[in-house]
Amino acid sequence: MNKRAAVVGAGVIGSLMAWRLSKSGWSVDLFDQDEQPTRNCSFAAAGLLDSVGALEDAEPLINELAGASLEMWASIVKALPEPVFFQRRGTLALVHSNDMEQLDQWEHRIRRLNPTAAMERLRGDALFAIEPEIDRRFQEGLYFPLEGNIDNRALLRALHRQLRHLVAGMHFGTHVENLSIGTVQTATATRTYDQVIDCRGVRASAPGIRGVRGELFVVRAPDVAISRPVRLLHPKQPVYVVPRSKDTYVVGATQIECEDYSPVTVRSTLELLSAAYVIHGGFGEAEVLESVTQCRPAFNDNQPRTFFRDGVLHVNGLFRHGFLVSPKLTELACELLEHGTLAPQYKPLETEATRCA
Amino acid sequence: MWKIAGIELESRLFLGTAQYRSPELLRQAIAASKTQVVTVSLRRQSKALHGAENFWSIIQQSGVHILPNTAGCRSVKEAVSTAQMARQVFNTNWIKLEVIGNEHTLQPDPFGLVEAARILCGEGFSVFPYTNDDPVVAERLLASGCRILMPWGAPIGSGRGLQNEYALQILRDQFPHTPLIVDAGIGAPSHAARAMELGYDGVLLNTAVARSEDPPRMAKAFANAVTAGRLAFEAGLIQAKQKAEASTPVLGTPFWQQDNPGSPL
């Protein structure tokens, strides 16, 4: 008989865990508190796959997981029965001429941490050859030719549709009240499993996890034709514009140290949308389709983790890097599950984060 | 040991808490700097007071004094109400008062600053005003009830070091008994050491540590620089001279060498 696993939380990491375990012969139950998991952090994401650029404030391990994950997304998307928008046409990073030192510092840090990273400094016409419509005030930028982006929502929907055929049970709209080694307790039942996996992000029982507020906008901008993600460096936080399907763009994202889900503030609105408007004046006429607030699950060092605690396998702390690292992190979590340990270079992922509250 | 706003401190380095790549790096930097005072911004997190326990607890557990600030406030009213909120939240009457006069240079607005300082001192706050290096503004701040002055070295976040050492020296000479802290513009440990050599009581910095490649290591570098600069001030720096002066006495040097000014002494 197949081994039975419960995966709790159907964001990107929970969904990939359920997918991967089902494919390798486990009988999986997938739980999520929402009927349609649209309130989670993964659904709110932009799907920016900035495997190199993320080094700006991430550690080299993220870069390594992200590089492997980019390759894996291609095959995951191919294996899904419906098309999901995924591209690797590179990404751009722009900077105001006043903040040029910031671009220098960013480039320097990336070169130092990853000397062979695919990154080019572009000036003037070379920049506009890549993205002809960006505002001419930008005369310099960094181009990351191997980076990409994925329509995170379409991916989750497609994954969930396929999981309905793959897993033993889809328990959406089911609140898990308690989980422990081998059991998952809901309002109506207590089920037993060979392995329980907690992928609930901020709501998980993982020690030391915190929520970091992020706000973003989804806009429809028919006057704008930008075909790859464009980041604008800013002293406080980089703002990015990520193209999704036709005419739709995601503009994000703030990063505020608090676990607060209240609506987007005026300040954040001004910061994000004025940045988009500066990149391309056509955003002035865009329709705001959505404003989104979510909290990213993060450990104190903002690095992801997978570890056993009291017999429960945790995969958590993906922070801003959910879509960036989840395919490789899924592989590693399964490796930990099957072999009880990780290869030496991935040991930091297994370290249980210290509790600070 | 030195004393500021009624508290005895060992360290003369004040550290900001913004812009770190992670809270864990912030924690390590605080520990490595041996700082005893960190400044925290309330403004962007005002709505987060109940949602950021995890973040605050890192700062609180490090056992340092918290100096709330009014970073980014552009009006007297905004700065005063932020200070009042900070007093409740952090249970301290300390406030690093910033009233920003220019969004681009983040220069202090001296007029608003003096007015806000007068109001807050009247309400019993211990005001640490972020000011420019103008002695007249400094006098007005002291007349408003401030007991501490925090002149800038250079614009916030610029890392340019002490842009007007002459003005800073004048402030030091004019206010020998007022605690003076250089706040803003410090980019390198040598800048911090220089401020301490001038006789400043402390330095406050953030970006230079937070955005460095290795914040805990840079925090330690600043701690050493501040200690070195202070020791140098206490030891008494020699005066720079126009000409060389032999540290080896000329007496006892063979006469043919004395005749040749180009020969090594």
Interface residues (C-beta under 8 A of the other chain):
Chain A: D57 A58 N98 Q105 R109 R112 G208 R210 G211 R213 P235 I256 E257 C258 E259 D260 S262 T265 R267 A298 F299 N300 D301 N302 Q303 C356 A357
Chain B: R21 S22 P23 E24 L25 R27 R44 Q45 K47 A48 L49 H50 G51 A52 E53 N54 F55 S57 I58 Q61 H104 G157 R211 E213
